Amino acid sequence: QSLASLERELNAFGKQMDEYKQAMVSQYSGVLRQVVANLVHSKHDLPLLASQTAEQNDLLAEGLKNKETLLLTHFYLFAGIEAYIFGEYKLAADMVEKRQAAEKHMSYRFKLNGATAFYDGLIFLAVARISRDFKWSFGASNAISRLEKHVQVGKFNCEHKLLLLQAESESMIDYNDDILEKYELAINTAAKNEYINEQAIASERAADFLLRNGDSRASHYYGKAHSLYLHWGAQGKTDHLCKNIPF
């Protein structure tokens, strides 16, 4: 599903919930609606969900006041994913830690068919590159183990996710074409499974891997990521990519 059509559906659903005075449901959908809007629309100063504008602060304050742990974890989950997509890795990691702290008071956790473990792993690996704190590498290893269990249950949803985490993990300690082939396999498997958003992310991570090692092939993968993000409908992300990576 394109982001544009998803945005229309979320807007219509939000209005309907407001009409029915379903405030809590409206708040839940509002979190995802804001993330989608930020991905779709190009802005000079992107108001990331995790950056906590006045509106987000009000939502968090209400969640804390009413002990709405489910709402808080929902917010932290999507805020972390959005921050990761836009390259704000430390902010994303902060959201993951807050979500995990809140989950300790819950009997239910958002797994989203392996997507939670996938983004946790990506976020922890990204922060591990810029931090010497072992907790990030440990967290990434834990996320990979969780995702391996999801692959056993639903290969279609998770195979490409696991391949990308494995490529990212291996790229922490080495640079060779075998790792690039793992990225390629993640990209192609995501395409086969029709996860265009994660195909785009895998392409961008492959480009980052090559750029870190001075490999000119990086521009090809950045171009591929740009085209895929555009096809997904993420104009805001494509503009961010062009601004930060002059490929």
C-alpha positions, -999 to +999 in steps of 0.1 A: +000+000+000+013+035-009+018+060+019-006+084+001-035+060+003-026+050+038-026+087+048-061+092+033-074+061+052-059+073+085-073+108+081-108+094+073-106+070+103-094+097+126-123+120+117-147+091+121-134+083+156-136+120+166-173+120+155-179+089+176-161+105+205-136+076+206-107+098+220-084+069+229-087+053+194-082+087+178-050+092+198-037+058+187-043+064+151-030+100+154+004+087+163+007+067+131-010+095+111+018+119+121+045+095+112+030+089+078+025+126+072+062+133+080+073+106+055+050+118+028+054+156+030+086+175+024+095+200+051+126+221+059+124+215+096+110+181+101+089+178+134+098+142+142+073+125+165+101+117+190+113+154+191+082+160+213+064+191+201+038+206+224+012+182+209+033+152+216+041+164+251+004+166+258-002+131+245+027+117+266+015+136+297-020+122+293-006+087+289+015+090+320-013+106+341-038+080+332-012+052+333-020+043+296+010+021+292-003+007+259-006+042+244+029+051+256+045+020+241+025+026+209+039+061+207+075+051+216+074+023+190+065+044+160+085+074+172+116+052+172+109+038+138+104+072+123+135+086+140+155+057+126+143+062+090+153+098+092+188+090+105+183+102+141+197+071+157+203+083+192+168+097+194+155+064+180+174+044+206+160+066+234+125+058+222+133+020+222+146+022+258+116+041+269+093+016+252+111-014+267+109+002+302+071+007+297+067-029+285+079-042+318+045-032+332+026-050+304+016-086+298+014-078+260+041-065+238+040-051+202+057-077+180+041-067+146+051-099+129+088-094+137+089-057+127+096-046+163+126-068+167+137-057+132+138-020+140+151-026+175+181-044+159+186-018+132+185+010+157+209-007+182+234-016+154+233+020+142+241+034+177+267+007+183+287+022+154+291+055+172+292+043+208+316+021+228+288+010+252+285-028+248+247-026+256+239-016+221+257-046+205+241-068+231+206-054+224+212-059+186+222-096+192+190-100+213+169-085+186+184-108+159+176-138+181+140-127+185+138-122+147+152-157+141+122-171+160+098-150+139+114-164+107+106-199+118+069-190+120+066-165+091+094-166+066+075-144+041+073-115+066+107-118+082+133-135+060+145-102+044+145-085+078+168-111+092+191-109+062+195-072+066+202-074+103+228-101+096+245-079+069+245-049+092+260-069+120+287-084+098+295-050+084+305-038+119+336-060+118+346-065+082+344-051+046+341-076+017+319-085-012+303-113+007+287-088+030+275-067+000+260-099-014+241-103+019+228-068+015+218-076-021+200-108-009+181-087+017+171-062-010+160-088-035+141-108-009+123-077+003+113-071-033+101-106-038+080-103-006+067-069-017+081-049+012+091-018-008+098+002+023+122-023+037+137-028+003+145+009+003+160+008+038+182-022+028+194-003-003+202+027+019+221+006+044+241-011+016+250+024+003+261+035+038+282+003+041+300+011+008+304+048+016+320+041+050+346+020+031+352+045+003+336+024-024+322+043-053+294+018-058+276+036-029+260+061-053+242+033-072+226+020-040+217+055-028+200+061-062+182+028-058+170+037-023+159+071-035+138+056-063+122+030-039+113+056-013+097+077-041+077+047-053+066+041-017+054+077-016+079+090+010+087+124-005+098+137+028+123+109+032+136+112-004+142+150+002+160+142+034+182+117+017+191+141-011+199+168+014+221+147+036+237+124+010+248+142-022+249+110-044 
